[in-house]
Amino acid sequence: MLILKVIEGWRNQIAPPEELKEVIKEVSSERLAICNNCPFHSKNFKSLRPDAHCTKCSCTLSAKTKCLSCECPEKKWLSIMTSEEEYKHKNNKNG
């Protein structure tokens, strides 16, 4: 995963753009439901990491599922927004 996508996920976890808060909440909820039933979910493995994470891509699920331009490495869920669209929201630009 590109560093910008990691940053996007954590930004949306900590301080999401106001106009995307509801979308992020809904998308994350749907994605987490999928991840919770995935064989690559960390709950299915012994791990020293305390966070719920994907053992396929190593991402923390609470942040990864909030990255609107990210997708599951197994294609169980896809991006709903391009990185460019996310960048515009991050910089409070319209259109």
Disulfide bonds with the S-S distance in Angstrom:
Cys67-Cys70 2.03
